[in-house]
Amino acid sequence: MRFVRKLMIGLAALAAVPLMAQGPVPAPPVKKAEAPALPAVKVPAAPVALDRADLEAWLDGYLPYALERGRIPGAVVVVVKDGQVVLEKGYGYSDVAKRAPVLPESTLFRPGSVSKLVTWTAVMQQVEQGKIDLDKDVNAYLDFKIPAYQGKPITMRNIMTHTAGFEESVRHLISSDPKAVMTLKKQMPLALPERVFAPGTTPAYSNYATALAGYIVERVSGEDFDSYVENHVFKPLGMTHATFRQPLPKALEAHMSKGYPDITQKAQPFEMVIPAPAGSLSASGADMAKFMIAHLNDGAGLMKPETAKMMHDYKAPGVGPLNSMALGFYEQWVNGHRAIAHGGDTVWFHSYLWLFPDSDIGVYISMNAPGKAGDAGAVRSALFHKFADRYLPGTEKPGTVDAKTAKQHAQMMVGHYVSSRGSFTNFLSVLGLLGQAQIGVTEDGKLSFPALDGLGAGARDWVEVEPFVWRDTGTGERLAAEVKDGRVVRMSVDAGSPFMVFEPAPAATNSAWLSPAMLFALAMVVLAALAWPVRSLVRRSYKAEFALTGPSLRAYRLSRVFAWLVIAALVGWGALIAAFSADIGSIGGPLDWLIHLLRILTPLASFGLLATAGWHLMRTFKDKRAWTMKLGAVLLVLAALVLVWVTLVFHLYGFDMVY
């Protein structure tokens, strides 16, 4: 069963789709919390002046060790304040083999979804010019039609707040093959995903929707997207080391940092982000400083102050008091200060940008590897919180909830949850089973959400500070739930609430029972398949006759044939995972033959096993066989029922190639 467990873990890894700010990690065992029962109050330190000398000393004390500990080759960090660069500095290597240092003025990093801020800037420029209406059906700007959902169309405001309702789309996402790049005109109708939420109701992060916004900019402006951002964003700001073009222009190739799994492994090919407006930017730290300064200065050089305020100050509906979307940016509150921000991840590069408009401060970090165990996420999270604690301290006075009520509310939260950012109508929906988040309670009755533990620098200590709002005493981040009729209907956490919520897993697909059932089913199938040749060899060794004959023998043999077909399908899915893990782009064309084969083989094997195992069970009772054979036949039928159920509810069949 070790192979089966590895296979399921591998499938779950597919859920960590790139170009997102944060994502869940495998949940460790729940341990007893060691924090005090009452919420800790952050005592603000004496304000520290944000100047180059202090900032550089502080970063030099934190980042080199953090990168080395995470086995991350290099990073660039930029901090701006009051329209000036306080510090822009490179750490480590942009090319490990050549020992080339990171140069903040010229070394290009891939900020992933931070690119979206450039796209949203372009959208707002067109809003300012009256060419885009934030609340108009976007079909008015397109040359293909997006069907209404529940009678409601999509608006640009929906797109900019990640509430267009699209399910996840990964087929045309990232590839190492330059030939995978396609025009937005071709990609947008080709990759149109299903809509699974009513517009404006549910935050669900969408790279496709952002690319759609870029395509609309292209159509209303009359310029291709790459040229548009060069002419209307990069040139006005003097961003000479920034481009959305893929492959890179020749003049910039030599400045591109390599991307790595970690510092001990080889450099990887340049990533082609296929929905380019969602994440194809390559830029130096110095150029990102110019972009931050422009937005902090009310959009100076890019848009009118009133347009920038419309973009920065908008607050979309969310879950309780948690962070929500502005237009394109999302909120990140810390120490009582509101930041507007965006994170970004390609496969190899991991970045974050924060702007504090009230303090006129901007911070940007980009790293060229996920590092050991995805440590890049913890590095940037700690940078954000520790920077704020040092330079933007604040007095926080969280409330309290009595211990009895807190335990009751924590118990109500226990269960498995499905992220709104996922696939729901195609075969990748199986990731909803393998990647379900789980909430539990510790031995002393406190809330535990282990999937978040890897995203911070320290252990989480969730303390309820008001009804159904919990606060992590280490970071100040909050977790909140919406409760109706005494039941939790959705919940989220500050780090992801602007663009993602979690809803209780439906009973039909809840991994609390379905994952063990799958393990049981696969174990029964493997045992049945292996027992067939083993029993044959044993009989041959002892020159014994098989007790089954005629229809009973045929039923037995056919059930074992289909058991082997189930194993073949399992191995095929494992091969798909291995290929996808080696090259994410392989799922966008090169492996189409395998995907088609598996979606034919899987229902054939599972339904065939159910039919033949049922026939075999019927024959065992008709022939009055030993109870052991009857039990084995019953268990195999149960296993087949589980496999059929999984095949149906997770759409492991069909021919549609939009996923």
N, C-alpha and C positions, 0 to 999 in steps of 0.2 A: 504493500500500500504506500510505500515511500514514493514510488513513481506517481501515484495518483495525487498525493499531497503536493508534490512538486508541480504537477500539471495544473492543479487548481490555483496554487500560488502564482504560477506564471500567467494564467488567465487573468487573475486579479491585477497583475502588473499592467495589463493593457488599459486598465481604468485610469492610470496616471497619464492622461493625454497631455501633451505639451501645450505651450502658449497660454498657460493659466498661471494665475498668481500663486495659488497654493493648492495643495491636494492632500488627501488623507494618506497616512502611512499604516502599515500593518499594526494591529493593536496588540500591545504586550499584555501580559496578565494583569488584572486589577490588583493593586496593592493597597494596603491600608495607608491612608493619608497621615502625614506626620505634622501637618500645619495646625495652628490653633483653631478652635471652633469658631471664634469670632473673626470677622474680616480684618485683615491687617490694614492699617492706614499708612499710605506712603507719606513719610515725612519729607517735605521738599528740602533738598540741600540748599545751601546758600547759592544764589545764582552765579554761574561761571560765565565770564565774558567769552563770547564766541569769536575768538581771533585765531589767526593762522598758527601761532606758536602753541597755544593750548590745544587746539584741535589736532594738529599734527602729532603732538606728543601723545594725546589720548588715542588716536587711531593707530599709531605705531605700537602702542602698548596692547592693543586689542587685535588688530587684523592679522598681522603676520602669524601669530600663534594660532588664531582661529583657522586661517587658510591651511597652515601646516597640519594642524590636527585633523582637518577635514580632507586633507590630501587634494586640495584645490590648487592648481598651478598658478593662477594669477587673477587679479581683480583691479578694477579702477573705481575710485571713489571721488565724488565731486560734491562740494558743499558751497552754496551761494547764499549771500545775504545782502539786502539793501542794494540790489542791482550790481553787486560785485562778486567775483569769485573769492571765497575765503581760502579754499584749498582744492586743488585737483591733483590727485596723486595716484600713481600706479604701484601695484604691489605684485611681486613674483614675476612670472614669465608669460609672455604672449606666445612664445615658441620654446618649449622645453628643450628640444634637441639642440637648438642653436643658442640656448641660454639668452634669448632676446628678451629684454625687459619690457614691461608694460609702460608705454609712453602716453600719458593722459592727453597730450595735444594731438596725437596722430594715430595711436593704436585703435583699431575698430573692434568693437564688441557687438554681439547680437542681442539687443535688449528684449527680443521676443515681443510679448504683448504690450510692453511699454510703447511699442510702435503705434498702437491704437490711438495714443494721445495725439499723434501727428494726424492720423486719419480724422479724429473728431475735430481737431483744429480746422482741417480742410472743410469739413461739413459745416462748421459754424461760420466760416468765411462765406460759404454759399447761402447760409441762412441770412447772414447780414446783407447780402446782395439781393435778397428776395427770390433767389432761384430754388430754394428748398424751404418748405413749410414743415416745421417739426411735427405738426399734428395732421398732416394730410396723408392719405393712403399712398404708400410708396409705389404702388403700381403705376401712378401717374408719371413716374420718372423712369420706368423700366420698359424694355422691349420684349419682356415675357411676363407672364401673369403668375402671381403668388395667390393661390386660392384663399378665400376667407376662412377663418376658423370660428365656428359658432356664430357665423354671420358678421364677424368683425375683421377688419383689415389691419395690417401692420402700419405703424407710423414711424417716422424717424426718431421720435421721442422714445418709442418702444425699443428701437434698435440701440439707441445710445444708453439706455438703462437696462439692457439685457433682459427685457421683458417681451420680446417678440414671440416667444413661445416655441422656438425651434428645439428639437432634440439635438443631441451631439452629432457632429459630422466629422469623421476622421479619414475617410477614403482618400480625399485629396487635401492633405494637410502638410506633411513634411516629407522630403525625399532627398537623398544624396545624388540623385540623377538629374542633371540640368534639363534633360528632355521632359521631365515631369512638369516643368513650369508651363502654364498656359495663360492665355489672356482672361481677364475677368468676363469679357463678353461670352467666352466659351464656357468658363467654369460655373458661372452663377446659375444658369438653367440646368446644367448637367448635375450639379451637386446639391440641388435644392432639397433640404431635409424635410421630414415631416414636422408639422407643428403639433405639439402635444399639450400646450397650455394656452388658455385664452390670453390674448394680448393684454399687457398691462397688469397681469395678476401674479405672475410667478417669476422671480429672478432666476434665469437659467443661462449661464454664460454661453456665448455663441461666437466662434470665430467666423462662421459662415455669415452671420448677420453683419459683422464688422466689414468683411470683404464686400458685402452687398452695399454698405454705405459708401465704400470707396468707389464701387462701380457707379453709384448714383452721382458722386462727385465728378467722375469721368464723363458721364453723359450730360450733366447740366452745364459743365464748364467748357466742354468741347476739347479738353486735353486728356491724354492718357494719364493715368494716376501717377506714375513715376515722374513724368514731366511736370504735372501739376504741383506736387509737393516740392520739387526742386525750384520751380519758379515762384511759388507763393508762400513757402515756409522756409526752405533752406537758404535761398539767395537773400531774402530780406534780412535774415538774421546772421548772415556770414558763416553759415554752417558748411564749410568746405570739405569736411570729412564725414559726410553723411549721405546715405543713398538707400532707396528701396529697391534698386535694380538688382536683378539676379540673372546670371552670375554678376559678380562685381565688375564695375568699369575697370579697365586696365590700370588707370592711374591710382586706384585704391587697393588693388590686389595685394601689393607688398605690405600694406599697413594692417591687414586683417589678422587678428589673433587666431590662433588655432583653438579648436574646441576639443575637450578630452573627457573621457569617463572619470578619470582622476589622474593625478600626476605620475602614477606608476605605469600608465597605459599609453598607447600610441595616439597621436593626433588623428582626428576623424575628418572626413570630407566636409566641405562647406555645405551647410544645410540650405535646401531650397524650400522656403515657406510658400506653399502654393497659393493659399488665399492671402496674397501679399499685403494688402492693407491691414490685415490682422496681426502681422508680425515679421515682415521681411526687412525691417530697418537694420542697417549696419551703421554705427556711429561712434565717434570718439567721445571720451569723457568731456573734453572741452566743448564740443558741439552740444552735448546734452546740457551743459551749463548755460549756454546761450538760450536754449529752448526753455529751461526752467526760469531764467531771468525774465524772458519775455512774458511768460504767463503770470509770474509774480507781479510784474509791472502792468497789470490790467490788460495783458495781451499786446503790449506795445510792439509795433512792427508787424503784427499779425492780424489784429482785429480791433474794433472800437472797445473802449472800456465797458460800455453797457453790454456788449456781446460777451465779453469775457466774464462779466459778473453773472450773466444769464447761465453761462456754462458752469461756472465754479460754484454758484450758490444754490443751484437747484437741488432739491431733496426729494427723491422718489420715495413712495411708500415702501416700508420694509417690515421686518419682524420686531415688534415692540420698539424699544429704544436703541436697537442695534444700528451699526453703521449702515448707510444706504448709498445708492448711486446719486452722484451729481449727473451732469450730462457728459458722459464719457469717463470722467474721473470717478473714483469712489472714495468715500470718506474713510478715514482712519483716525479715530480720536485717541489721544494719549495725554495723560496728565492734565486733562481739561482743555487741551489744545486740539483744534480741528485741522487735520491734514487732508488734502485731496491727493490721491495717489493712484498708482497703477503698478502692478508687478508683471513680470514676464518670464516665461521659461520656454526655450527651445529644448531640444534633447540635451545639448551640451552647455548652453549659456543660461545663466540665471541672474535675474536683475530685479531692481525695484527703484521707483522714483516717488519721493514724497515732497509735497509743497505745503508749507505752513503760511497761508496768505496773511494771517493776522500778525505774524512775526517777520514776514518777508524773508523766509528761510526756505531753501530747497536742498534736498539730499538725494544723491543718486549713487547706486552701487551696481556693478555688473561683474560677474565671475564667469570664468571660462571652463567650468566643470561642475557637475552636480556633487562630485566628491564622494567620499566614503559614506555609504548609507544615506545619500541625499542631504549631506550636511550643509549644502549651500542655503537651504531653506532656513535652518536654524541660525546660520551666520547673519543673514540679512535681517531676520526678525530681531535678533539680539542687538544688531546695530541700531535699528529703529528705536527700540525701547531704551537702550542705554544712552544713545545720543539725546533722546528727549529727557531722560532723567538728569542728565548733566547740564544741558543747555536750555531746556524748556521745562523746568520743574513746575509742579502745580500742587495745590492742596486739594486732596480728595477726601470726601467724607461719605463713604458708602454707608447705606442703611443696614439694617439687620432684620432677620426673620427669626422668630423663635425656633428653638431646636426641634420641637415636635413637628411644627408645620414644615420646616426645611426637610426633615426626613420623609414626610408624606409626599412632598412635591418631588423630591429626588426619586422616590419609588415610582411615581407616575411617569417619570421620564425613561424608565428602564425599557430597553427594547432595541430592535434593529431598525435602521432608518435608511431610506433611499434618497440619494442626492437628486435635485432637480436638473443638475448637469449630467446627462447620461443619455444612453440610447434606450428606446422603449418599444420601437416597432420593427426592429431588425435583429439579426443574429448577435450583434454586439450587446444586446440587452442582457445577455448572460452575465455581463460584467456587473449588472445590478445585483445579481445573486452573490458573486464572488467579492464584490467590493462594498458590501453594506457596512455602514458605520454602526457601532454598537455603543450604547450608553448603559452603564451599570452603576452600582453604588459600592462604596468602600465598606469595610467592616464597621466603621463608625457612622455609616449612613450618609456619607457625603457623595455628591455626584462625581462620576468618573467617565471621562470621554477619552479613552486611550489613543484614538486615532490622531489626536492633536498633539500628543506628547512630543513627537519628533519634530514639530514645527517651531518649537521654542528652545531657548537655551537652558531652561530649567524645568523642574517638575511642575505640573499644574495643580492648583489648589482651588477648586471651585467652591465658592461660598455664596449662598443665596443672600442677596442684598435687598431685594424687593420681590414680591410674589412672581415666581417663574422667571426671574432674572438672576443669573449667577455671575460672579466676578472672580477672575483669577487673581489671587492676591499678589502674584509675582509680577504680572505684566499689566494688570488692570483691564485686560480684555474681558468682554462679556459674552455670555451664552444666554439666550432667551428663547422662550417657547410661547406659542399661541395656544390657548386652551379653550375649547368649546364643549359645553355640556359635560364637563369633568374629564375630557380626554384631550391629550396633546394632538394637535392637528398638523403643526409644523414647528420647526425650530431651526436655529442657526447660531453662528458665532461671529463676533466682530470681524475677524480676518476674512471671512468669506460671505457674510450676509448681504453685501451689496449685489452680488451676482450669483448666489447659490443658497438654496434652502434645503432642509431635510424634512421629509415626510415619513411617518411610520410605514414600514414595509408592509404591503398587503399580505394577508394570510396566505394567499396562493403562492407567493414568491418569497416568503420570509425565510431567510437563511438559517434562522434558529432551528427549524425542523428540516428544511430542504437540503442544507449542506450535509448533515449527518445521513439523511436519506440517500443522497447521491453517493456518499462514500460506501454506504451499505450496498447500494445497487451495483456499483462498480466492483465491489469485493465479490458479490455473488456471481457476477458475470465472469470475472476472472477465474474464480474457483470452478465454475461449471465448464468453462472453456478448457482449462488445464486438466480437469478430471477426465475429460474424454480420452485424450491420448494416454494418460497415465493408467487409467483403468484397462485400456486396451493392452498396454504393455504388461500389466500385471496378469491379465487373463492369459496372454500368450506365454508368459513365463511358467504359469501353472497349468497350461493347456486346458483352461476352463472355458466352457461355452457361456456366451452372454445370454442372460435370462430373457431378454426382449427379442421379439420376432415380429415380422409383419408390420402392420400400421404402428404398433408401439415402438418398434425399432426406428421406423422412419421419423416419427415424432421426436424421439430422443435425439437422433442425429441432426435433424433440421434445427432443433432448438440450440444445439451446440454450434452449428454453422453460423447461425445468427449471433450467437454470443461472440464468436470470433470476428464477425463483422462489426459488432459494437466496439471491440478492442481496436480494430483497424481504424474506426472513426476516431476513437480516443487518441490513437497515435497520430492520426492526421491533424487533429486539433493541436496536439503537442508540437508537431512540425511547423504548423502555422505560427504558433507562438514563438518558437525558436527563430524563425526567419524574420518575424516582425520585430523581435527584440534586437536582432542584429542590424536591421535596417527598417525603420518605421515606414519608409516609403514603399516597401514591398507589398503592403496591403492595398496600395493604390493602383494596381495594375499587374505587376509581375506575378502575383500569386492568385490572380483571378481564377485560373484553372483549378487550383486547390480549393478555393472557397466554394466554387460551383460543385466540385466533387463532394465536398464534405456536406453540403446542404442537400445533396441527393442521397448520399450514403447514410447520413445520420437518421433521417426518418425511415429509410428502408430498413436499417438495422434495428431500430427501436420498435417499430411496429411489427416487423417480422419476428423479432424475439418474443413480443407479447403474444402473437398469434400461435407460434410454434410451441412456446412454453405453456400456453393454455391448453393446446392439444395434448402435449406431453402430460400435463397434470390430469387431464381427463382420462387418458389411457392408464395412468398409474392407479387411479381409483377403479376403473373398469376391470383391470387385470388383478385387482386386489394385491398390489405389491406391498413390500415391507414399508413400515411407517417411515423409515429413514428416507426411502426414495420419495414417498409422498411429501415429506417435509421439505426435501430439497427442491421438489417441483413447485411447491407453494412459494418458497422463498424466491425462486427464479421468476415466477409470475409477478410477485411483488416488486422485484427489481425492475422487471420490464415495465411495469406500470409507472414507476418513478421516472424511468428514462423517457417514456412516451410523454409524460407530463412536462418534463423539462424541455423536450423537443418542441412541444406545442407552445408553452407559455413564454419561452425565450426565443421563439421564431428561428429555430435551427433548421430551416427549410426555405425553399423558394429560390427565385432567380433575380430579384431586384438587387441592383448593385449600388444603391444609394445608402450609405451607412457612415 
